[in-house]
Every structure is written in structure tokens, then in C-alpha cells.
């Protein structure tokens, strides 16, 4: 018995020592990466950042200009990277093999993109002279919302260019790129709204635009557009309105605890109220949230209330994890309600006229009546348009707060 026991123990040790061991985890380089996502057979390049990826914990970030869109949690084990961006309802799953990180990026209930990245390498300087395309341009279009033109804002430093297209419902975020082979190649991806834009200066002073390798547009400076009698881009302060401005704006929806909140609640009595139509899936709503938080903190003590009616995908209505993460990410202090699904927005807002942008905001005075509305949101990527929007909104709030209840 003693001998048999010893032999069995030796056999067990030998068997364990000869089993193949798991491949060791290779640490990921921290810092900036050159990444791409594949969207409808178009490769969209963008900046990406990784940190703390040498352990079981990992974190990463997309960029919108210099602003980081950070992951909320992540792991890295067995050369596999998994990052969650709860505020976007998205996940990144990728494997580090050789010198490439490859996998997929998926948004819950929305598109999934093939993802690839390599550690960033400095690009060679471009010494040739580049044409100047900086300035404010207008793009003639026939949009599904009834628009006739968009804005194109371009900033340039030598071969390097950043730009943004502003539609009535908001902008594309920061497009960034450089001059190469006779054209400027710009792109954007911050976890949402991927876009590749090729800009070619034409001899007549216009710009030829190619979006995602398929859609072609032409852009003119504003003076040239007026001389050709082309329509101007839509005014977002005149886009949305209400049918009868003599009637109070009514809403009723549950908050995240299930409590029904309506315009008749005492918290709104005699207050100036911003009623914000939004969704946590909407990139322009993410752009707008920090500004609304700023307004609330600045004017709440003087009588401002903000209520966000969030229209979410069906699964998010039953378990609004993305909206909760949205609120946590931007530290939203104002009231947030679940308005329904995006397709319900018109039926839940029957007083509104031309309510077809995400976001949209109604300005309600101390009298409970609508004194204006604003469609969309022009983010920091639009430069002066963003600053002008903030001035106008603050001015409207100041004017309404000055009114007696």
C-alpha cells in the first residue's frame, strides 16, 4: 500500500508537469494607437488610446478632438482585450497577435464594426505646399429632413486639417486628417458616427467632397453660395415650434425609479424650464449634456429647471443601463425621464411641430408657455458656431428668468 501510494503520487506529479502550459499574456503597449473600423467596406482611421493593459484591468479611450471618451471597465488576459463603454452601450473585443490588435466593436442594438489597431508611429512631415481650405463653407444638399444646405467648418495648419459638418440636428464631431496626393483625407470615430471625408480643392474655388467613398457633394464659400442664390443652411432656432404657443407645454413620463413626473409637478411651478428631447444612443446628445449641466449649475438657484425626456431602444426602457451610465458619466443633476422609444417621440409630444432632430430643446417660461425652441446641438467641433449657440441659449434663459412668475 505504501509503495503503491508513492507510485501514484509520482505519476500524478509527472502528468501535471508534462501538460502544455497556457500561452503567457504579452503586455500591450500603453499610449496612443493608430486604429480603424470597417464600415460598409470603408476603412475609417482614428486615434485610440490604451492604458493599464498590462494586468487583468484595462482601460481605453476614443477621441473627439482632444476630448477622451473613456471606457467604464475592461480586462486584458490571455492576449484578449475586452473594454466596455457603458455610456455608449458598446463593447470592444480584440486580440493582440504579433503587432496588431484586431477584433470587433459593437453597440447594443446597433451596428458592429471590424476593429484593428497598431501602436502609433509618427508620420513623416509633408514639405510640399498645400492649398488653403480653411474657413466657413456651405454644402448644397437635399436632406431627408427638408434641409437645403449644411455648414462645413474647416481649420488648417499646413497639411493638418480639422473640420466639422453641421446639420440641423447636430454635427459630425471633429474630423481630422491631412493633405495627401492632391486631396485632404479626414476622418472621425469617437465610439459613434464613423465618417471618412475626402476633400479635393477645385480650380473654381469650390471643394469636391466624397463621403464614405460613395456620396458626393460640393461646398462653396458663403459669399459664392449667395451669388448663386443657393439657400442658406437651416436656422435651428426656427426649425421646431409648437402648434399653439398660448397653451402650456405638457409632458408626463416615469423617472428611473418609476415615479411619474409631469409639467404640473410643484417643482416646475413658476420656474423657467428647459424640456430636452434626447436619447443616450444619440452622439449629439452626448455632446450637449455637459452644456446642460453647466446651465443647471449656473442658473438653478435663480429658478431654472431642466427635464430630459429620453427616448430609448426597447430593451433600454426595461433596463436603462446605458442611460444610467450616461447620467453618471456627465454627472447629470437634473430630472431625467423615460419618454418611450425613439419612434414614439411625435405621439408623446403632440404639441410639437417639426420635431425631427436629436436633440431638441423647448424653452418654457415662468408662465408655463413655450418661448422658443432649438433643434440639434453644435458641439465644440464647430468652433464659432458652438460659442454663438451658448451665448444665444444663455441669453434666452437670462431673459426668461427676468420675467415675473
PyMOL commands that set and color helices and strands:
alter all, ss='L'
color gray80, all
select helices_A, chain A and resi 2-18+222-227+266-268+283-302+314-318+321-330+342-348+380-382+384-401
alter helices_A, ss='H'
color red, helices_A
select strands_A, chain A and resi 31-39+42-51+59-64+67-70+73-77+80-85+90-97+100-107+112-119+135-140+149-157+160-167+170-171+175-180+183-188+195-201+207-211+215-221+241-242+252-255+260-262+272-278+304-311+335-340+352-353+360-364+370-375
alter strands_A, ss='S'
color yellow, strands_A
deselect
rebuild
show_as cartoon
